[in-house]
Amino acid sequence: MKTTRRCRTLWSVSLNFFALFFSITAFITTYWCVGTQRVPKPKCSKLRTHQCIDYGVNETDPNKVVYSWETGDDRFLFRQFHTGIWFSCEENIHDESEMCRSFIDLAPPSEKGMLWLSLVSEMLYIVLLVVGFSLMCLDLVHSSNVIDGLKLNAFAAVFTVLSGLLGMVAHVMYTQVFQVTVSLGPPDWRPYNWDYGWSFCMAWASFTCCMGASVTTLNSYTKTVIEFRHKRKTFEQSIREDHAREAFGYFRECSLHSISKSVEVYPSQTPKGCRKSHIPADSLDLSDIASSLGEEQC
């Protein structure tokens, strides 16, 4: 099924828009990684009587010690947490609010440089996506001009490919930094178990749409160049055929004109003494002619 250049450009713009939307959403949200953290249960109080450990003394007999029979994981609470590029938030065990900390502060010192490089790559990824999206929109507006459209297609494809490569590098570096932080991060933050969240999925969906947009743009550029060359070749061939037809007609007219001139010239050049005499047919005697021919033969 053949698609027009405008349809291909519109498809590239749509993919780039989704890539930009997914990347910005993933960049500002804090659900790249989610999981649970194991923290000790707090001390029981009058306001908190559940999910706590009572270390107090017996109110009837202060000399008696109260023992807690909770062992193993029963002595801990499992609170939910979610982490993004900028912040890491976990549940507050004392109330229903959340506590957020900077993920840059949580990362080990050996990984802070890679984390900053990942942040810069993510920002450049978004900036290049914006540039590519703008060029594709200009190409969509100036779709009638083939030459300008080819130039815009070429630049949009280059910017989109570069943004996709930067996005892939940024995602991989952040994943490595998070895995190291899980092992070497602060003890009160280390996850008990964790998995990748929907922000992480959106980041890779953005990368997929970005590469799809770049491939579609390159395909549109290549197909437009091939179509342009084919039309140019067809046009040149038609011009050559027209010239050949005109030349053939010209030489044909010249040849006919020269023949007609020669026919007119030769009768006018007959000698004056050689005039044609008209002999009537009735005055000819065939027997005389035959006898004269016989005498000549003898």
N, C-alpha and C positions, 0 to 999 in steps of 0.2 A: 504494500500500500504506500503510495507516494505521499509525502508530506511537504507542504510548502515551507519556505524559509521562515515565514512569520509564525507558523505553528511550532517549528523547532525552537525558535527564540522564546516563544511563550512557555514552552516546556522547560527550557533552561532557567527562565526567570522564576518559575514556580518551584523548582528544586532548590534554587539558591535561596529563595524566600524561606522555605522550610528549614534549610540548613542554618540560616541566620537566626530564625526564631528558636530553634532547638539549642543552638550554642549559647545565646543570651540567657535563655531560661536555665540551662545547666550551670552557667557561670555565676548566676546570682542566687541559686538555691543551695541548700545544705543537705542534699540527699544523695550524694555520690556513694557513700557507704553507710549502711545501717546495721545495727546489731544490739547486743545487750552487754552491759557491764556488771560485774559482780562486786558489790560493796557490802561492808558489814552492816548488820541491822542496827539501827540507832537504839539508844536507851529509852525504855518506856517512861512515859510521863502521864500526867492526868489528861493531857490533850491527845496523847497517842497511846493507845492500848493494844493495837494490833500491829503485826509486822515489826516487832521490836523485841528487845531482850531486857528483862527486868534484872538489874544488878543491885537493886535496893535491899534493905533489911526488912525483916518481918516486923510489921507494925505492932503486933501483940507482944512479941518478945524480941527486943532489939539484939539480944545476944545470939539469936538463931540466924544462921546464914541461909540465904535463899539460893539454891542451885538452879542452873538452867540446863535442861537435858537436851537441848538442841545441839546437834553435831553436824559436821560436814557442811553441805550446801544449805542446810536449814538455818545456819547462822548468818547467811548472806541474803541480800536483796538483789534482784536482777532488774536493773533499770534500762530503759530503752535509750539509745543515743543515735544521732545522725550527724554525719560530717560532710562538709563541702570543701571547696577550695579555700575559702576564707575563714569559716568558723566551724566549730564542733559544739553541738548542743546535746545535753543529756537531761533526763528528768531530775527534778529536785525531790529527794526522798522525804523532805519535810512538808512539802505542799504540792500542789498540782502544777506549779510553774516549771519553767525550763531554765537551766543555766547554760550559758554559751561562753566559750573561750576561743581565742584566736588559734587557728590551726597552725599558724606560723610559729607561735610560741610553744606548741606541743611537739613540733617536729624536732628530732635530735639535731644538735649543732652541725653534724657532718652532712645532713640532708637539707639544710636551709638554703644553700646555694642552688641545689637542683629544684627545690620548691619555688624559689623566686624565678628561676628560668622557666619553669612550667607556667607560672602566672603571666610572665611576659609573653610567652608563646601563645597562651590562650587569648590575650588581648590583641596581639597581632593577627591571630586567626580571625577574630571578629572584625577587625579593621579591614583586612583584605577581603573578607566576605562582603562587607558593605561596599567596598570599591567595585568588586565584581558585579554585585547586584545593581549598582548604579550604571555601570557600563552596559549591562544587559538591558536595562530599562531604556537607555538611550538608543540602543540598537533596535529595540521594539518600536520606538517612536519614529526613527529614521529608517524604517524598513524599506522604503521606496528607493533609496540610494544604495546601490550594490557595493560600490567602492568603500564608502564610509562604513557600511555595515560589516564588511570584511575586516576593516581595521579595528572596529569595536569588538568584533568577535574574537580576534586574535588577542587583544589586550585582556578581555574578560576571561578568556581561557587561561592565560598565563597567571593572572591574579587568583583565579579560583583554584588552580592546581597548587600554587604556592600556599594558599590558605589551608588547603586540605593536608598538605605535608606538615605544616606547623601544628595543625590541630591534632594530628596523629601523634607527633612527638610530644606535645603537651599532655595528652591523655596518658601515654605510656609512662612519662616521667612522674606524673602525679600518682599513678598506681604504685610505682616503685617506692615513692616517698611514703605513701600510706602504709604499705606493708612493712617497711622498716620502722615506722612510728609505732605500729602495733607491737613490735617486739622490744623496741628500745625507748618507747615513750614514757611519760610519767606513770608511776604505778597506779595512781588513782584514776587514770583514764584508760588504761589498757583494756581492750574489749575482751569479753569472755568468748563470744562468737560474733561473727560479722559476715556481711555479704554486700554485694553491690546494689545500690538503690536505683530509683527511676531517673535521677539526675545523671548518673553515669550512663544509663541506657540512652538518654536523650543526647548526651555528648557524642556517643558513637553513632547514633542515628543522624546527627548533624554532619558528622564526617562522611557517612554514606551518601547523604543527599548532596553534600559538597562535591564529592568525586563524581556522582552521577551528573551533576550540573556541568562540571568541567568536561566530562566525556561527551555530553550532549552538545556543548558549545564547540568543542573541537570537531565533532561530527558535522555540525552545521557549517562550520568554516570550510571543512574539506569538501563537503557536498556542494556548497555554493561555488567554490573555486572550480570544481569539476564541471558543474553546470555552466558556469561562465565561459570556461574554455571550450566546452562543446558548442555552445551557442556562437562563440566567436569563430570557431572552425567552420561551422555550418554557414555562417554569414560570409566568411572569406571564400568558401567553396561556391556559394551562390553567386558572389561577385565575379569569380573567375569564369563561371559558366555563362554569365551575362556578357562578359567581355568577349569570350570565345564566340558566342552567338552573334554579337555585334560585328566582330571581325569577319566571321564567315559571311554574314550578310553584305558587309562592305566589299569584300573581295568578289563575291558573286555578282554584285552590281557592276563593279569595275570590269570584270571579265565580259559580262553581257554588253556593256557599253563599248568595249574595244572590238568585240565581234561585229556589233552593228556598224561601227565606223569602217571596219575593213570591208564589209559588204557594200557600203556606199562608195568606197574609194575605187575598187577594182573595176566596176563597169565604166566609170568615167575615164579610165586610162586606156581604153581600146583605141587602136590606130585609126586615123581618119580614112585611110584607103580601104580599110577592111569593113566596109559598110555591108550590112546585111541586106540581101535582096529577097524579096518575097515573090516566090513563083507560085502561081495558082495551080491547084491540083488538077484542074481540068485539062491544062495544056501539056501535061506529062503523058508520054506514051511509054508504057512498060515494055513493049516489044523492042522499041528503039534502044532502050536502056540495056536490055538483055543482049541485043546484037552487038552493041558497042563493048560490052563486057567481054563477049566471046572473041571479038577481034583483038582486044588487048591481051587476052590470055594466049592467042596464037602468036 
